[in-house]
Amino acid sequence: MKLRDKTIVITGGASGIGAALSRKFSKEGGNVAIADLHETKAKEMAEEIGGLGLACDVTKEEDIQTLVKKTEAHFGPIDMFCSNAGLYLEEPDHSASASNKVWQKCWDIHVMAHVYAARALLPSMIERGEGYFLNTVSAAGLLSQIGDAAYSATKHAALGFAESLSITHGKQGIRVSVICPQYIATPMIGYEDKPTDAGDVMTPDQLADAVVKGVEEETFLILPHPEVADYLQFKVANYDRWLGGMRKLRGKILDEVGSTDMAAMHKLV
């Protein structure tokens, strides 16, 4: 799918990966609606790229419905909805130590927000015979994220929902892609919103370039880090060996970093 003249919604679009996607999609000629929990930031981004900035709490279905209505009133029918909003909260101790509140928040943002978007848009997209869901999942949805079980589990669920969308509605003209990067230089791991020197870590702009290529090819799995495909093959070929390797990696991180803080440990992975 070419992005020129397409109407695109990006949640979490005012910072990090979302901001890079907003800028890139606009540069490609798309009409971009930036949705963010922080309305001021959304409007600032919209002013920068000539888009539409809207406040949206993706954990509330009524907010997503309103987002869809306002975007379509401004630009016309939505061609692509990018569910990008996400968060990483870490676990304080063992794998079940995060509070129910944290688990529920991860579920609402990483899974239900995607469901709400599909529920709001599928009927009209199916009627038109076309539409695109682009969901930011993370390599954690294919592999796992050491130090945050809630993040990993809900990202796995997000991948499962995206698969269901594609299986059920692919023949109705609905296209689906999931973005599954490893570490990206964003505030989530301690980088500025527009990093000037990210070392070996991929920048959001580099990720956005890979996403555009994946969307143009309509690839389901968009892997900005190609090595993730190798890790996934290793995982499914010998699950026990992969789990053993992950345990060793966790041990190395604890020995060298002293914690599983993402901002510190990403430099070892």
Residue pairs with C-beta under 8 A, 6 or more apart in sequence:
1 79
1 80
1 132
1 175
1 215
1 216
1 218
2 28
2 216
3 25
3 28
3 29
3 30
3 80
3 212
3 215
4 28
4 29
4 30
5 29
5 30
5 31
6 29
6 30
6 31
6 79
6 80
7 30
7 31
7 33
7 71
7 72
7 75
7 76
7 77
7 78
7 79
7 80
8 25
8 30
8 31
8 32
8 33
8 78
8 79
8 80
8 81
8 82
9 32
9 33
9 35
9 67
9 68
9 71
9 78
9 80
9 81
9 82
9 117
10 18
10 21
10 22
10 25
10 32
10 33
10 34
10 35
10 82
10 84
11 18
11 35
11 36
11 56
11 58
11 67
11 82
11 83
11 84
11 85
11 113
11 117
12 18
12 35
12 36
12 37
12 58
12 84
12 85
12 86
12 136
13 19
13 21
13 22
13 32
13 33
13 34
13 35
13 36
13 42
13 45
13 82
13 84
14 22
14 34
14 36
14 38
14 41
14 42
14 44
14 45
14 53
15 36
15 41
15 186
15 187
15 193
16 184
16 186
16 187
16 188
16 193
16 204
17 84
17 136
17 179
17 181
17 184
17 186
17 204
17 207
17 208
18 34
18 36
18 82
18 84
18 85
19 45
19 193
19 194
19 204
20 203
20 204
20 205
20 207
20 208
21 82
21 84
21 204
21 208
21 211
22 32
22 34
22 45
22 49
22 51
23 48
23 49
23 205
23 208
24 205
24 208
24 209
24 211
24 212
25 32
25 208
25 212
26 32
26 49
26 50
26 51
27 49
28 212
30 80
31 51
31 52
31 75
32 46
32 49
32 51
32 52
33 46
33 51
33 52
33 53
33 54
33 67
33 70
33 71
33 74
33 75
34 42
34 45
34 46
34 49
34 51
34 52
34 53
34 54
35 42
35 54
35 55
35 56
35 58
35 67
35 85
36 42
36 45
36 53
36 54
36 55
36 56
36 85
37 55
37 56
37 57
37 58
37 85
38 55
39 53
39 54
39 55
42 53
42 54
42 55
42 56
43 53
44 53
45 51
45 53
46 52
46 53
47 53
52 70
52 71
52 74
52 75
54 67
54 70
54 71
55 63
56 63
56 64
56 66
56 67
57 63
58 64
58 83
58 85
58 108
58 109
58 113
58 116
59 105
59 108
59 109
59 112
59 113
61 112
61 116
61 119
61 120
64 113
64 116
64 117
64 120
65 116
65 120
68 78
68 81
68 117
68 120
68 121
71 78
72 78
77 124
77 128
78 121
78 131
79 130
79 131
79 132
80 131
80 132
80 133
80 134
80 215
81 117
81 121
81 131
81 132
81 133
81 134
82 134
82 135
82 136
83 113
83 114
83 117
83 133
83 134
83 135
83 136
84 135
84 136
84 179
85 109
85 113
86 109
86 110
86 136
86 138
87 105
87 106
87 109
88 145
88 148
88 151
88 188
88 262
89 98
89 102
89 105
89 106
89 148
89 150
89 151
90 98
90 147
90 148
90 260
90 261
90 262
91 97
91 98
91 147
91 148
91 149
91 150
91 260
92 98
95 149
96 149
98 148
98 149
98 150
102 150
103 150
106 150
106 151
106 153
106 154
107 154
107 157
109 154
110 151
110 154
110 155
110 157
110 158
111 154
111 157
111 158
111 161
114 133
114 135
114 158
114 161
114 162
115 161
117 133
118 133
118 161
118 165
121 131
121 133
122 131
122 169
122 174
124 131
125 131
125 173
125 174
126 169
126 172
126 173
126 174
128 173
129 172
129 173
130 173
130 174
130 175
131 173
131 174
131 175
132 174
132 175
132 176
132 177
132 215
133 162
133 165
133 174
133 175
133 176
133 177
134 176
134 177
134 178
134 179
134 211
134 215
135 158
135 162
135 176
135 177
135 178
135 179
136 178
136 179
137 155
137 158
137 159
137 162
137 178
137 179
137 180
138 145
138 151
138 155
138 179
138 180
138 181
139 180
139 181
139 182
139 223
139 225
139 228
139 231
140 151
140 152
140 155
140 156
141 152
141 155
141 156
141 158
141 159
141 178
141 180
142 159
142 180
142 221
142 228
142 231
142 232
142 235
143 228
143 231
143 232
143 235
144 152
144 246
145 151
145 152
145 155
145 262
146 246
146 249
146 250
146 253
146 260
146 265
147 259
147 260
147 261
147 262
147 265
148 260
148 262
158 178
159 178
159 180
162 176
162 178
162 220
165 174
165 176
166 174
166 175
166 176
166 220
169 176
170 176
175 218
176 220
177 214
177 215
177 218
177 219
177 220
177 221
177 222
178 220
178 221
178 222
179 207
179 211
179 214
179 222
179 224
180 221
180 222
180 223
180 224
180 228
181 202
181 207
181 210
181 223
181 224
181 225
181 228
182 202
182 224
182 225
182 228
182 269
183 189
183 201
183 202
183 262
183 266
183 269
184 201
184 202
184 203
184 204
184 207
184 224
185 191
185 195
185 198
185 201
185 202
185 203
185 204
186 193
186 204
187 193
188 262
189 201
189 262
189 263
189 266
190 263
191 198
191 201
194 204
195 203
195 204
201 266
202 224
202 225
206 224
207 224
210 222
210 224
211 222
211 224
214 222
215 222
221 229
223 229
234 241
234 242
235 242
249 269
250 260
252 268
253 260
253 265
253 268
253 269
254 260
256 268
257 264
257 265
257 268
259 265
